[in-house]
Amino acid sequence: MRTISGPIAFLAAFAAQNGCGFALEVTRSIDIEAPPAAVWALIGDFCAIEKWHPLVKRCTISNSRDDDEGKPVAIRRLVAAGGLGTIVEVQTMRDEKAMSYSYAFVEGPLPVSAYNATISVKPNGAKTTVVWTATFDAAGMTDAEAKADIEDVYEQGLASIAKETSR
């Protein structure tokens, strides 16, 4: 498991400390009729979201920053569908063995601040469970509206993962 520190960790910590103190939380999951390795092969790459999320038109990735260990840190730029703009996120943790990664929102047209999320793939008998969870503060709208927006993003993404893995 690799944890990111240095400038990226500072940004995530700064964002978390400047929120309202009562972070909202969203967790969504879906059971999929596919082996965990197949699901992880679809979603495990940090920029693969452009292949499975209907709200992401394009993803570009850069590894221009280094953590305290001198390893590159992945930063993705997501072009949202419908001309909504570009979302910038930084990967804060990656665990290939556990099939999960975490990331933090840096900037873009989302109604959130102090946003930190994890997506993970877990064996579940003959199925696979994908769990997507986040904590965040609302920004520019009510807590209920921000939470509903993130829930919708997650539900659309998880439904698309299930659809893509059943092909």
Phi and psi in degrees as a GROMACS rama.xvg file:
@    title "Ramachandran Plot"
@    xaxis  label "Phi"
@    yaxis  label "Psi"
@TYPE xy
-116.076  126.751  ARG-2
-109.81  138.826  THR-3
-92.9056  137.533  ILE-4
-134.132  -166.054  SER-5
78.4089  -144.872  GLY-6
-59.7769  -37.4557  PRO-7
-69.5261  -44.0273  ILE-8
-61.1532  -38.5954  ALA-9
-60.1266  -45.2834  PHE-10
-59.844  -44.666  LEU-11
-64.7332  -43.0815  ALA-12
-66.1513  -41.0415  ALA-13
-61.3546  -44.513  PHE-14
-62.2531  -42.7469  ALA-15
-64.9648  -39.0566  ALA-16
-73.8967  -20.8879  GLN-17
-99.9329  14.1748  ASN-18
-84.9793  -169.989  GLY-19
-80.6997  -7.94527  CYS-20
94.5365  -19.4315  GLY-21
-120.658  80.8639  PHE-22
-63.8692  141.524  ALA-23
-80.4737  157.386  LEU-24
-136.539  137.597  GLU-25
-128.784  131.512  VAL-26
-133.149  128.646  THR-27
-132.425  147.862  ARG-28
-146.149  162.406  SER-29
-148.513  141.49  ILE-30
-92.8889  133.835  ASP-31
-125.794  137.812  ILE-32
-82.7442  66.642  GLU-33
-157.05  154.57  ALA-34
-68.0898  148.526  PRO-35
-53.41  -40.9552  PRO-36
-61.7304  -36.344  ALA-37
-69.2953  -39.1342  ALA-38
-68.0684  -44.1952  VAL-39
-63.5351  -35.2902  TRP-40
-61.22  -32.2406  ALA-41
-77.7048  -44.6411  LEU-42
-108.017  -10.1477  ILE-43
-67.6045  -31.1499  GLY-44
-70.6554  134.441  ASP-45
-59.3344  -28.4062  PHE-46
-100.793  3.17828  CYS-47
-67.6601  -11.7365  ALA-48
-54.4749  -28.0136  ILE-49
-67.2631  -20.618  GLU-50
-84.529  -23.9984  LYS-51
-125.411  -12.7932  TRP-52
-101.16  122.403  HIS-53
-66.627  -16.8736  PRO-54
-91.3614  -1.11765  LEU-55
-110.487  116.024  VAL-56
-81.1962  -39.1607  LYS-57
-155.718  149.069  ARG-58
-131.068  133.145  CYS-59
-123.345  149.451  THR-60
-129.135  145.841  ILE-61
-134.808  153.089  SER-62
-123.258  46.0074  ASN-63
-81.4773  -16.9258  SER-64
-105.552  153.972  ARG-65
-115.345  146.748  ASP-66
-82.3374  -174.334  ASP-67
-64.3248  -20.2696  ASP-68
-91.9846  2.83102  GLU-69
82.2233  8.98637  GLY-70
-89.8701  145.842  LYS-71
-66.5409  147.777  PRO-72
-110.666  129.206  VAL-73
-79.1465  129.93  ALA-74
-123.858  124.563  ILE-75
-112.253  146.305  ARG-76
-118.29  117.864  ARG-77
-105.368  124.042  LEU-78
-89.6467  115.655  VAL-79
-75.8098  144.11  ALA-80
-64.3271  155.874  ALA-81
76.5662  15.6072  GLY-82
69.2716  25.7247  GLY-83
-77.7045  -11.0235  LEU-84
116.097  -166.774  GLY-85
-114.454  135.141  THR-86
-108.782  132.111  ILE-87
-111.76  128.629  VAL-88
-135.504  150.028  GLU-89
-119.752  134.768  VAL-90
-74.9191  127.04  GLN-91
-107.959  -16.78  THR-92
-159.341  145.214  MET-93
-144.902  132.052  ARG-94
-135.992  95.3976  ASP-95
-60.1836  -42.0944  GLU-96
-62.8774  -43.4849  LYS-97
-83.6181  -4.20544  ALA-98
54.9313  59.8066  MET-99
-151.116  156.44  SER-100
-146.847  154.185  TYR-101
-120.734  155.655  SER-102
-153.085  161.225  TYR-103
-124.646  143.872  ALA-104
-76.72  130.953  PHE-105
-104.438  -49.1218  VAL-106
-164.18  160.889  GLU-107
139.542  -176.03  GLY-108
-85.7928  38.3808  PRO-109
-96.3039  148.496  LEU-110
-83.5947  43.5113  PRO-111
-139.589  160.89  VAL-112
-140.208  165.734  SER-113
51.7249  38.2239  ALA-114
-87.0751  123.357  TYR-115
-134.031  131.271  ASN-116
-136.138  159.173  ALA-117
-137.219  137.128  THR-118
-121.041  133.893  ILE-119
-142.043  153.52  SER-120
-115.36  125.797  VAL-121
-128.79  133.727  LYS-122
-61.7918  141.857  PRO-123
-144.862  77.1074  ASN-124
64.6025  -126.602  GLY-125
-83.6617  -2.31083  ALA-126
-111.274  -177.424  LYS-127
-128.995  139.286  THR-128
-110.786  127.413  THR-129
-102.941  127.168  VAL-130
-119.005  129.303  VAL-131
-124.559  121.645  TRP-132
-135.871  151.024  THR-133
-151.006  153.372  ALA-134
-122.226  145.8  THR-135
-168.97  169.928  PHE-136
-112.924  148.023  ASP-137
-71.5187  146.026  ALA-138
-140.281  114.959  ALA-139
85.3397  3.87843  GLY-140
-158.689  175.624  MET-141
-71.1419  161.228  THR-142
-54.7427  -45.591  ASP-143
-62.7481  -41.0208  ALA-144
-67.6669  -44.024  GLU-145
-63.4355  -43.6476  ALA-146
-61.9733  -43.3708  LYS-147
-62.7037  -38.7821  ALA-148
-62.3397  -47.9444  ASP-149
-66.5971  -40.5097  ILE-150
-58.1501  -42.2736  GLU-151
-64.3382  -43.602  ASP-152
-58.8423  -45.8033  VAL-153
-66.5888  -44.7447  TYR-154
-62.5584  -41.8905  GLU-155
-63.8654  -42.9876  GLN-156
-64.7203  -46.3068  GLY-157
-64.8989  -40.1757  LEU-158
-61.2707  -38.3559  ALA-159
-70.003  -37.1932  SER-160
-60.0006  -45.5299  ILE-161
-61.1065  -41.9703  ALA-162
-64.8082  -46.5109  LYS-163
-65.2157  -35.7153  GLU-164
-80.3382  -12.94  THR-165
-90.4042  -2.00296  SER-166
